[in-house]
Amino acid sequence: MRFESEVISEEILPAVRKIIAEELHQNYGHTQEEIAEAMDLTQPAVSQYMKGKRADSSLVKDLKEDPQIQLLIEEAVSKAARNKDFVDEIAEVIRTGRDKGLFQEKFEDVERVTNP
């Protein structure tokens, strides 16, 4: 049994980070070092995200194809490019993707923790 938070941190967050890192590089010309600083990651982690070694390519594709998700990611990228906190935008990407069923397969056998 896995918890919802494990699925998010191990599968969904890497896909979101890959997209943000790519967009910071392509749209803002950031180097891997600048991306690492903006995203509070190491440069080797950014390299792996950009090479697709940490993210599920089909999930990345699904996220990129959803217009609402793409708008949220663009806002996160814009904030990251200005060294602003973008954690709320990432949380909204995850909520929106879950609500739309984009992660349904990932959450099938997951235990969701709720407040008592």
JOCORRA-V679682 format. One record per backbone hydrogen bond with DSSP energy under -1.0 kcal/mol. CO is the residue of the C=O (numbers start at 1). NH is the residue of the N-H. E is the energy in kcal/mol with one decimal. If there is no record, write none. Layout:
# JOCORRA-V679682
co->(CO	CO)
nh->(NH	NH)
e->(E	E)
This chain:
# JOCORRA-V679682
co->(2	3	4	5	6	7	7	8	12	13	14	15	16	17	18	19	20	21	22	23	24	25	31	32	33	34	35	36	42	43	44	45	46	47	48	49	56	57	58	59	60	61	66	67	68	69	70	71	72	73	74	75	76	77	79	80	86	87	88	89	90	91	92	93	94	95	96	97	98	101	103	107	111)
nh->(111	7	8	9	10	11	12	13	16	17	18	19	20	21	22	23	24	25	26	27	30	29	35	36	37	38	39	41	46	47	48	49	50	51	53	52	60	61	62	63	64	65	70	71	72	73	74	75	76	77	78	79	80	81	84	83	90	91	92	93	94	95	96	97	98	99	100	102	101	104	107	110	4)
e->(-2.8	-1.7	-2.4	-2.5	-2.7	-2.2	-1.6	-3.3	-2.1	-3.0	-2.3	-1.9	-2.4	-2.9	-2.5	-2.5	-2.5	-1.9	-3.2	-2.6	-2.1	-1.0	-2.6	-2.6	-2.1	-2.5	-2.5	-2.6	-2.0	-2.5	-2.1	-2.5	-2.8	-1.8	-2.4	-1.1	-2.3	-2.3	-2.2	-2.5	-2.4	-1.7	-2.6	-1.9	-1.8	-2.6	-2.6	-1.9	-2.1	-2.9	-2.5	-2.2	-2.7	-2.6	-3.1	-1.7	-1.7	-2.4	-2.1	-2.1	-2.2	-2.5	-2.9	-2.7	-2.4	-2.8	-2.2	-2.4	-1.1	-1.1	-1.7	-1.3	-1.9)
